[in-house]
Amino acid sequence: MKHYVFLLFILFSKLASAQNNQLRLFTADNPLLKYVGRFEMTNPRAPRVWTAGAYMLARFKGKQCEVLVNDEVMYGKSHNYLEIVVNDKRPYRIKTTGKTNVIAIPDSLLNDGANTLLICKDTETHIGYIEFAGIRCAQLLPLKHQSKHKIEYFGDSITSGAGMDLSAVPCDKGEWYDQHNAYMSYGARTSRNLDAEWQLTSVAGIGLVHSCCDMKVVMPQVYDKLYLRNDSLAWDFKRYRPDVVTVCLGQNDGVQDSTLFCSTYVKFIDTLRAKYPDADIVCLTSPMADAKLTAVLQRYLTTITAYVNNRGDKKVSRYFFSCRYWSGCGTHPDLAEHELIANELTAYIKRLKGW
């Protein structure tokens, strides 16, 4: 009996070894892998990204796949959350455990033939960067589907998907970023509704003229950077040309001097227009603002868009969310509310663009 068990152990070991030997390492610079977001590509074999919502796309063959991901482990303890989507099935969220991580995709989600994979950074700039170091699978395949459109979303913690996902850790428990879920945020959802790529150029606490939480920068200082927490590492705007740009700022500013806020907003629109001469620019109210701030933002955005339109730029518009969304942590919108916000914005962009 012992001899029989030993033979079975040897057989299973050989089978496992054979399966592992079928996996090939494809480095992160393989042209069949696609990266969407503000990735630093100084080292093409280690694409690095700080911003929430950035993602990697792959298509591969076989029922085994491992993705190699490095985490900065900011402050020596913070670990990023990642959203994983296999074959367009229900996404699931994981948390990195160290500086180097081997993410094994469950074989129950995989087909013997072709499979698609999306891995999205759920946590934002404050939690540090992640690097993709490669993928192990039997064979990489060309991506079949290419999104028809591109959208970029400028904003703060709302746009980043902060405080929204209570599925693993309730509010005020664990770490402050445990409820982050950029993949399920209104911007990413809106883009998926419209068959568009998304780029979330957002960071918690940031404002247009005033940021909260001791942040030393405002959006006009860092909108063109890879790392949105400080004024460094320039982004090359030629790498992503959106059809639509949305701006959702003002929550962290609060009620400001109207001349200062409006003039700064107009300058920011002009700056974006210089980068994106053909894009539609949509100015949004804050979906979590209280009645007082909402009324102020509606008044400011009405004035701003009318001024810019009268000056000749007819591709700048405004959209006011229909109500306040604030059921998540720290009065942020929760998962369900991000879907409602996305549905509102989807309908508006459909009308605007005819998509």
N, C-alpha and C positions, 0 to 999 in steps of 0.2 A: 504493500500500500504506500509506504513512504517513497519507494522507488517510483511508483506511478505518479505521485504528487510532484516529485522532483522533475520528472520528465515533462509534466504539464507546465511547470514553472519555466523550464528551459524553452519550451515551445512558445509560450506567451511572450517571453523575453525576446526571442528571435523575431516574432511577429511585430512587436512594438519597435524593435530596432529597425526592421525593414521599413515600417511606416515612416519613422523619423528620417531614414535615409532617402525617402522619396521627396522630402521637403528640400527646396533650394532656397538659398538666401538671395533675395533681390534687394540691392542697396536702395536707399531712399532717393537717389538721383535717377532711378530708372524712368525713362520717358513715358512708360505706361502708367505711372502713378501721377495723380493730379492733385495739386494743392490750391485751395481757394481761401484767400484771406491775406493778411499782411505778414507773410512769412519772410524772415531774413534768410537769404540764400547765399550768404558769403561762403559757407561750406555746403555745397549742394548735397553732400551725403548726410547732412544733419540739418534739414530745414527746421528753423526755430521760429516759434510764434508766441506772442504774449496775449493778443487780443482774444476776447470771447467770440465764439461762433466760427472761428477758423476751422477748416476741415480738410481731410484727405480722402480721396476717392480711389478705389481700386476694383479691378475685376480679375478674377482668378479661377483656376480649375481645381476641382477636387474637394474632398470632405475634411481637409486639414488646412489650418491657416494660423499663423502666429505673427503678431505685429510687435515690433520692438520700439518702445517709446521711452525717451529720457525725460525726467522731470527736474526742474531747477531746485525743487524743494526750498522755496523761498522762506527766509527766516530760519532755515534749518528744520522746519516742521510742517509747512503748508504743502498739501498735496492736491493736485488738480483732479477735477472730475472730467470724465470723458463720456460722450454719448456714442453708442455703437449701434449701427443699423446694418443688418444683413438681409440682402435680397428684398429690400423695401418692407420688411416685416416690422413688427412693433419694436421701437428702439429700447435699449436698456442702458443704464448708467452705471459706470464703475468709478472707483477712486484709485489713483495710483498709490503704490505702497512704498516706493523708494526712488532713488535717482535713476535706476534702470528698471525697466518693466517689460516682461514678456506677456503680451495679452493673447491668450489662446481663445480663438473663436469657437464656441460650442459646436461640435459636429452635428448636433441635432438641428441646427439652423442651416446647415450646408447641404448642397446637392452634390451628386457625383460629377455633374457637368459644370457649367459656368455659374459663378456666384459674384454678387456685387457687395462691396463693403464701403461704408462711410464711417469715419471716426472724427467726431467734432469735439473741440475744446469747450467744455461747458462753463468753466470758470474763467474769470477775466484777468486783466493785466496785474492787478494787485496780488494775485496768487502765483505769479512767476510764469516762466516760459515752459513749453514742452518742445521736444525735438522728436521728429520721426527718424529712426535709425535704420529702418528696413522692414521687409516683410518676408516671411518664410511660407512658401506654398509650393505646390507641384509645378504650377505654370502661371505666369501673369498673362492676362489677355487684354487686348485693347478695349477701352471703354466704349460701350455701344451708344448710350444716351448722352447727348449734349444739350444742356438747358438752353432755351431759346432766348432768355433775357438775363440781365444783370441789374441788381439793385444794391445800393449802399445805404446804410442806416447810421447817421451820426446821432449820438445820444449819450445818456448817462447809465445809471444802474438799471433803469427800467429796460432800456434797449439791450443791455448785457444779459438780462434774464436773472437778475439777483432777487433773492427772497421769494421765489415763486414755487419751488418744488419741495413739498413737505413729505414726500413719499418715504424718505429714509430717516430724516431727522426733523423733529418739530421745531417751530420757531423758538429762539432763545435757548436752544440746546446745541451741544457740539460746537463746531467752529462757525464763524459768521458766514462762511461761504458754502456751507453744507446744503443750502437750498438753491444754489445757482444751477440754472439749466438753460444755457444759451441756445441749444438746439430746439427747444420748445418755446423760445421767446417769440414775440409777435413778429419780429422782422424775418426770422428764419421760416416761421409758419407762412407768412405772407408770400415769401419767395417760393416756397414749395407749392402754395396754391396757384401761383402764376407761372410755374415751370421756369423759375429764375434762379440763378446763383445768388448768394447773399454774402455781404461783407458787413460785419458789425464794427464800425469805428466808434467804439463807445467805452466808457470807463466810469465806474461808480464814483459819485461825488462831484463830477465835473459840471461846470456851468459855462455860460457864455461870457459873462463879465465877473461872476463870483462863484467860486467852488466852495463846497462845504468840507468839513472834516479835516481841516488843516492842509488841504491840497494847495500846492503853491502855483499850479498852472490852471489855465482855462482853455477851452477847446480851440480857440483861434491860435494858440501857441503850439498845440501838439497835434492838430488835425492831420498834419503831413508827416507824422512819425510812425515808426514801427512799435515803439514802446511808449504808450500814451501817458505814462506817469511822469515823464520829464522830457526836456527839449533836446532829444538826441536821436540818432539812428533814423535817417531820412527814408521815407517811403517813395518809391518810384511810381507815380500815378499812371504811367504808361502800361503798367502791368494789369490794371483793372479799369475798364471803361464802362461805368454803369449807364443804363438807359434811364434810370430813375434814381434820384438821391432824396432821402428824407432827412429832416433835421428835427430832432425832438429834444430841445433844450429849454431850460427855464425853471425846472423843478428846484434845482439847487441854487439858482439865482434868487428865487423868491421875488417879491415885489421890489423892483428897482426903479431908479430914475428913468422916466420914459425916454428922454433924449439919449441918455447913455446906452440903454438897452437897444433901442431901435436903430441908432446909428451904428452900433457894433454889429448888430444882426445884418444890416444892409452890407456892411463891409465884408462880413463872412460869406454872404451870398455871392458877392462880387468875386471873392477869392475862389469859391467853388466853381463859379462860372468860368473863370480863367482856366481851371483844371479840366472842366467838363463842359465844353462849349455847346454840346448838343443834348445834354441831359435835362429832363424835367426835374425841377427842385420843388419838393413839397415841404412846407413848414407846418409842423404838427404842434398842437397843444400837448401838455403833459397829461397822460391818461390817469395819473394818480393825484393830480392837483386838487386841492379843496376848492370850494366855490369862489372864494376871494381871488386866489391865484389864477384860476381858470378864466374868470372874467377879465383880469388884467392881460393875460396872454392872448385871449381872443381879440382884445382891443389893439394890442401891440401888433399882432400878426396881420390883422386887417389893414392897419396903417402901413406896415412894412411891405406887404405884397402889392398893395395899391400903388405905393411909391415906385417900386421896382417895375411894375407893369407899365405905369405911365411913362417911365424913363425909356421904355422900349423892350424890356425883357418879358415877353409874354409866356415864357415857359417856367415861371415861378408861380406857385399856387399855395393855398393853405387848406388844411383839413382840421376840423375841430371834432374831437371824440365826443360821443353822444352822452357819456356819463362818466362818473368817477369809478375807477377800478382800483381797489385797495384792500383786498382780502388776504393778501400774503403777508410775509414777515416784514415788519417795519413799515406797514401800510403800502408795500409794493403790490402790484397785481399778482394774483396766484396763477397756477397752471391753467385753470379753466378760463380765467379772465384774459390771459394772453391769447387764448384762442378767439375770444370775442373781439379783442382789439385787432387781431389779425384779420378777422372777417370784415370788420369795418374798413380797414386799410386796403384789403384786397378789392373790395367793391369799388372804392374810390379810384385805385390805380387802374382797374379794368375800364372804368368810364373814361379816365384821363387818357389812357394809351390805346384803348380799343383791343386789348389782348383777350 
